[in-house]
Amino acid sequence: MPITADYARRRVAWEPIVEVTQTKGDSETRSDFSPDDEFADFENYDHYIQLGQDAYTASSADFIRPALKRGLAIEQKVGVNPYKFGLIGSTDSHSGLSSPEERNFWGKMAKDSTPETKLRVGKSPITSNGYDMSASGLAAVWAAENTREAIYAAFKRKEVYATSGPRLRFRCLPAGNFLSDAENAENFAAIGYSVGVPMGGDLMPQRAKLDRQASWCVR
């Protein structure tokens, strides 16, 4: 059915974030859809688990970059962007272990970490093995406190980002009127929130043209 403004509003309200990377691979894009990006084929997963098939044909509807562009096109027609979401990563492992490090990867399933049960050849049409999957990813959240309520509030306002494994600390607060040397202030976060737009927020048209100082991101 055609996407209406009402549906687009409900979609963006109930789906504020999307998983961009996990142990079964990366869902940002592929070289099919981003031919000029040398990293577009990072951690591809060429299997179709739901159908039990050992082959997968890529569709643009399965990836995030095409969805972001499609959302902008839909907004031009109905006035609302249904795909204005933030990005997180998750391991999606079924072992209870958070192990997205390449040197300490235990696989997707609990049995993947046991040498004698790793191989699945001959047991399934899918010949991929859990320990051969991607050691990825992590959801990074800027929350006021380490509570369920604060973390979910950050999800809803999309003040989140994804990493494939490295535990990065990154905060971006673009604005057009930062004070000189504000990034070195002890209360730099408070300054950023008072005059800037945090990750996940809407950058207003008057703030779209930012000089080098105003595009303020810290690691």
C-alpha positions in Angstrom: 0.0 0.0 0.0 1.2 3.6 -0.6 2.8 5.2 2.4 0.7 8.0 3.8 1.7 10.8 6.1 -0.2 9.2 9.0 1.6 5.9 8.4 5.0 7.6 8.1 4.4 9.4 11.5 3.5 6.1 13.2 6.5 4.3 11.6 9.1 6.9 12.8 7.5 6.9 16.2 7.6 3.1 16.7 10.8 2.5 14.9 13.2 5.2 16.0 16.4 3.1 15.6 17.6 0.3 13.3 20.4 -2.3 13.6 23.1 -1.6 11.1 25.6 -4.3 12.0 25.7 -7.6 13.9 27.2 -11.1 13.9 25.4 -12.1 10.6 27.0 -9.2 8.8 26.6 -5.6 7.9 23.2 -4.1 6.7 24.3 -0.6 5.8 24.9 -1.2 2.1 26.6 -3.3 -0.5 28.6 -2.5 -3.6 25.5 -3.2 -5.6 24.0 0.0 -4.2 27.2 1.9 -3.3 29.6 1.1 -6.1 32.0 3.9 -5.3 32.4 3.0 -1.7 35.4 0.7 -1.2 34.0 -0.4 2.2 30.5 -1.2 0.9 31.1 -5.0 1.1 32.3 -5.1 4.7 31.2 -8.3 6.3 28.6 -9.4 3.8 26.4 -12.4 4.7 25.3 -14.3 1.7 22.8 -16.8 3.3 19.1 -16.7 3.7 18.4 -18.2 7.1 14.6 -17.9 7.1 14.2 -20.0 3.9 17.0 -22.4 4.8 18.9 -21.5 1.7 22.6 -21.2 1.1 22.2 -18.3 -1.2 20.9 -14.7 -1.0 20.1 -12.2 -3.7 20.6 -8.6 -2.4 17.7 -6.2 -2.5 18.0 -2.5 -1.9 15.0 -2.8 0.5 17.2 -4.9 2.9 19.8 -2.1 3.4 19.9 1.1 5.3 21.5 3.6 2.9 18.9 2.9 0.2 16.2 3.3 2.9 17.6 6.6 4.0 17.4 7.9 0.4 13.9 6.5 -0.1 12.7 8.1 3.1 13.8 11.5 1.8 12.0 10.8 -1.5 8.8 9.8 0.4 9.0 13.0 2.5 8.9 15.1 -0.7 5.6 13.4 -1.5 3.8 13.1 1.8 5.6 15.6 4.0 6.9 13.0 6.6 10.0 10.9 6.4 9.2 7.3 7.7 12.8 6.2 7.7 14.4 9.0 9.8 16.0 6.6 12.2 19.1 6.3 14.4 21.6 3.4 14.1 22.8 0.9 16.6 24.8 -2.4 16.4 24.1 -5.6 18.3 25.8 -9.0 18.4 22.6 -11.1 18.0 24.6 -14.0 19.5 22.6 -16.7 21.2 25.3 -17.6 23.6 24.8 -15.0 26.3 28.3 -13.7 25.6 29.1 -10.2 24.5 32.2 -11.0 22.4 32.5 -8.6 19.4 36.3 -8.6 19.5 38.0 -10.4 16.6 40.6 -12.0 19.0 38.0 -13.2 21.4 35.0 -14.2 19.3 33.0 -17.2 20.5 30.5 -17.4 17.6 26.8 -16.9 17.4 25.4 -20.0 19.1 26.5 -21.5 22.4 27.8 -24.7 20.7 30.0 -22.5 18.3 32.5 -22.0 21.2 33.0 -25.8 21.5 35.6 -27.1 19.1 34.0 -30.5 18.6 30.6 -29.0 17.8 31.6 -26.1 15.5 31.1 -27.7 12.1 27.6 -28.0 10.7 28.4 -29.3 7.3 25.9 -32.0 6.2 23.3 -31.0 8.9 21.7 -28.1 7.1 21.4 -26.6 3.6 23.2 -23.6 5.1 26.9 -24.4 5.3 28.0 -21.3 7.2 29.3 -21.8 10.7 28.6 -19.5 13.6 32.3 -19.0 14.5 32.9 -17.8 10.9 30.4 -15.0 11.2 31.3 -11.3 12.0 32.6 -10.4 15.4 30.2 -7.4 15.6 28.5 -5.1 16.8 27.8 -2.8 19.7 25.1 -0.2 20.5 26.4 3.0 21.9 24.0 5.2 23.9 24.4 8.6 25.4 22.3 8.3 28.6 22.1 10.5 31.6 22.4 7.5 33.9 22.8 3.7 33.7 19.1 2.8 34.1 16.7 1.1 31.8 14.5 4.2 31.7 17.4 6.5 30.7 18.7 4.2 28.1 15.3 3.7 26.5 14.8 7.5 26.5 18.1 7.8 24.6 16.9 5.2 22.1 13.7 7.2 21.5 15.5 10.5 20.9 18.0 8.6 18.7 21.1 9.8 20.6 22.8 6.6 19.7 25.3 5.2 17.3 26.7 1.8 16.2 30.2 0.4 16.2 31.4 -2.9 14.7 33.4 -3.7 17.8 35.8 -0.9 18.9 34.4 0.8 22.0 34.4 4.4 20.8 33.1 7.4 22.7 31.7 9.9 20.2 29.4 12.8 20.6 28.3 15.2 17.9 26.5 18.5 18.7 26.4 20.7 15.5 25.3 24.4 15.9 26.1 27.8 14.4 27.0 29.8 17.5 29.6 28.0 19.7 31.8 30.2 21.8 35.5 30.3 21.1 37.4 27.4 22.7 34.1 25.9 24.0 35.4 22.3 23.3 38.0 22.7 26.0 35.5 23.9 28.7 34.9 21.5 31.6 31.1 21.8 30.9 31.4 21.3 27.2 28.4 18.9 27.1 26.1 21.4 28.8 27.3 24.1 26.3 26.7 21.8 23.4 23.2 20.9 24.5 22.3 24.6 25.1 23.3 25.8 21.6 23.7 22.7 19.5 21.6 19.8 18.2 22.5 16.4 19.7 22.7 13.2 17.6 19.3 12.1 16.5 17.9 15.6 16.5 16.7 17.7 13.6 19.1 20.3 12.2 17.0 23.3 11.3 17.5 25.0 7.9 19.1 28.1 9.4 21.7 25.8 11.0 22.4 23.8 7.9 25.3 25.9 6.8 27.9 25.3 9.5 31.5 26.5 9.5 34.4 24.3 10.6 34.2 25.5 14.2 30.4 25.0 14.5 30.5 21.4 13.3 31.5 20.2 16.7 32.2 16.6 17.3 34.3 15.1 20.1 35.7 11.6 20.7 
